[in-house]
Amino acid sequence: MRDVTTGKKSSTRPFVGPTTRSSTRPRLIGVGVGPGDPELVTVKALHALAGADVVLVPATEGSGDGAGRAETIVTQACPSAAPTIQRIPFSMADRSGISGRRKQAWLDSAEAAISAFESGADVVAFATVGDPSVYSTFSYLAAHVVERLQEVEVEVIPGITAMQALAARSRTPLVEGTETLALVPITAGLEVLGRVLDTVDTVVAYKGGRHLPEVVELLRRRGRDGVLGVQIGLDDEQLVTLTDVDEGRRAPYFSTVLVPAQRSGTGGRL
């Protein structure tokens, strides 16, 4: 294991909280590293990254030969993990469905983890933007690894999600009192978003950048407003109210739309 501050191997595992269990089994850890700001990486995530023998990170078409978002967060938040990083190609060209490229990325990630374990690694971490349990490829990777190596123990370390970061940055409460909250991927269809808007108080939409004009029009027809977050937590972050979105504007895939509940006053839904 590596010390989180020095990057040197230590004989004891770093303290990561009272719920941590000791185990002699090899461990695959899905580590949520948040939306972009390295200061939003949790202490437990830092210890997991520093203690891993191999840290897998996704590399997409957008990052080219450079570091992707997850890798950038990891190296900024935990520099000692840099020598252990291994990039795994991921394609963002396929927005939905189990395409050949998408399935191959899962298999390649699993094979990288399996190869690391077979080479003697005790701990392999997979760093994922946001949270490993929210629209992350980690669950697919883990399923493939456990299918091949049943002795591997899987652990998940949660991370700050884009909707939490956007709510904080825009000072927009997600839910109050008895309000309900829904998270909708625009890839599920605008009809789905419309039905959710009609039944849920606060709605957050992911994966909708290229459909932003349609999303804005849908909200305006319902008399709803919200905030668009682009590159949350990064230097080029943008926060724009939907009423100020230019007609026809599109946004990157990793954009977030937050449509808050319609509130009549402070504490009105308590």
N, C-alpha and C positions, 0 to 999 in steps of 0.2 A: 504493500500500500504506500501511497505518497502523502506526505504532509501537505495540507492545503496552502500553506504559506511559502514553504521552501521548495516544494516539488520533489524532495528527496524521499526515497523509500523509507518507511518506518516499520518497525516490527509489530506494532499494534494498530488496530483499526481505529480511525478517528471517531470521536464521539458524534453521533448523529441523532441523538434524542432518545427518550425513554422507551419508545416503541420498537427500537431496533432489536432484532434477534440475531444471535450468533448462529452461524451455519457453516458447515464444512462443504456444503454443496456449491458447485459453481453457480454464479448469479448473473442473470441478465436483468439490467435495470433500465426502465424507461424513465428518462429524466426530463421533466418539463423545465424549459429555460426561459419561459415568459415570451412576451411579444417582440422584444427588441432591446429594451433598456437593460444593460447588464446588472444594474443595481436592483432589479426586480427578481433576480435569481435567488431562490431561498438558500438558507444556510445548509439545509439537508442536501439540496441539489449540489452545492459546492463541494461538500464532503464526498458525495458519490462520484462526482467527476474527478476529483483529486485522487480518490482511492481506486479508480478503475484502471485495469491493465490496458484496456482498449476502449476508446470513445468513438463510436460510429456517428457520423453526421451526414445528413442528406446533401447532395450536390445536384442542383437543378440546372436547366438550360440557362436560366437567368443569371446564375453566378459564373458561368463560363469556367475558366481555369482558376478563378479566384475562390475565396471563401464565401460560402452561402450564409444566410442569416443565422442559422443555428450555430455554425462554426464560429462566426464572428462573436456571437454572444458568449460562447464558451471560452474563447481565448481572451476576451476582455474581462470576464468575471473570474476566470480561474486559469491564469497563464501557465500554471504548472502542468495543466492537462494537455497543452499544445503538442508535446512530443508523442502522445498516445493517440492522436486524432487520425481517423481513417475515413476518407470520403467514400460515400456510396452513391452512385448515380441514381437520380430520381427524375422522372419526366413529369413536367407540369402541362404537357400538351394535351393530355387526355383529361377532360373535366369530369367525366362520369363513366360508370361502368367498369367492368374488369377487362381492360384492354390487355393486349399482349405485352406492351411496354410496362404497364403498371404492374402486372403480375410478375414480370421479370425483375422489376426493381425490388419487390418483396423477397423473391427468391435470392437475389444477389445479396441483399441485406442479411438474410438468414444465413446464407453460406459464409459471409464474412464473419458473423458471430460464431458460427460453428467452427470455422477454421481457427479462430482465436482460441476457443476453448480447447480444441484438439492440440493446439500448440502450447498449451499450459496456462492460459489465462484463467484466473479465478473469478474475475469480475469484468464483464463487458457492459458498457453503458451505451445507450442510444439516446442522443440529445435531440429533442424535438421542440420546435417553436410552440409556445403556448403550453398546453397541458396534454400529456400522453393519452388521456381518456377522452379528449374532445377532437374528433375528426383527425386523428393521428394515425400514421401507418404503423405505429409501434405494435398495436394489437395483432396485425397480420404477421409482422416479423416474429413476434413472440410465439405465435401459434406454429409457425414453420419450425422454429428452433426446438420447441418442446416435442414436436412430432418426431424429430430426429434424435434429440438428446433428452430423454425423459427425466434425467437426473438434474437438469438445470432448474433452478428456482427463479421464478420471475417476480420482480418487485417494481412497483410504480411509484414515482415521486411526483406529486402534482406540481403544476406551475401556474403562474398568473395567466389568465386568458386575455385575449384581445378585448372582449366585451368589458371585463373588469377594468382594464387599463383605460379604455375609452371613457367609461363612466367616470373614472377618477379624474382624467385629464379635462373632461368637459364639465365636470361637477354636475353630472346628471344622475340622480339616484336610480338604480336599476329597479328596485321594488320597495314599496313602503306598505306597512300594515298588512292588509289582506290581498294586495295586488298579486297578480300572477305574471310569470315570466316564461317566454319561449325563445328558443334559439332555432333559426331556420336557415338551412343552406339554400341559396337561390338556385343552385343546381337541381333542387327538387321541383322547381317550377314556380312561376309567378302565381298560379292558381292556389298553390299551397300557401304561399305567403299571404295572399288575400284572405283565405279562410282563417288563418291564424290571427291576422290583424282584427278580424271581426269577433274573435272569441277570447283573446288574451290581452291583458293590460299592456305590458311592456314587451316589445318584440325586438330581437336582435337578429340581423341578417348577415350571414357570412357568405363568402365566395361569390359576391355579386357585382364585382367591379365592372365587368363588361356589359352587364345588364342594368347599370345604374340609371340610365334615362327611363327605362321601363319601371324600375322600382320607385323613382321619384314621382312619376306620373300616377302610379298606383296609390301612393300615399296622399298626393294632392287631391285625388278624387274622393278620398275618405276624410279629407280635412285634417290630416295628421302631419306633424312635422317631426324632425329628428336631427341627428348629427351624423355626419360621415367622418370616419377616421381612416386616414391613409398613412401607412408607415408608422404606426403607433410606437412610441418609444425610441424612434430613431431621430437623427439630426434633421432629416427632411420631413418630419411629421407634419401632417396637415389635418386640421379640424375645421369642418365647414358645416354650417347648418344647411339642411336640405332646401330651405327656401332660397338660399344663396347659391345653390349649385347651378352652374351655367347649363343652359339647354343643350342636350346632346352630350354632355360630358361623361366620359367613361373613366374608370379608375382601375388600379392594379387588382389582380385576383385576390390578394390578401388585403382586402379592404373590409371595413366593418361599418354597418349602419345600425344605429341605436335609435329606436322609436319609443320614447318613454310613455308611460301611462298618462292619460288625460286627467289632470288633477285640478280640483276646484280650490284647494287651499292646503296649507300646512296641516298634516295629520288628518286629512279628510278621509283616509281609508283605514284608520286605526279601529 
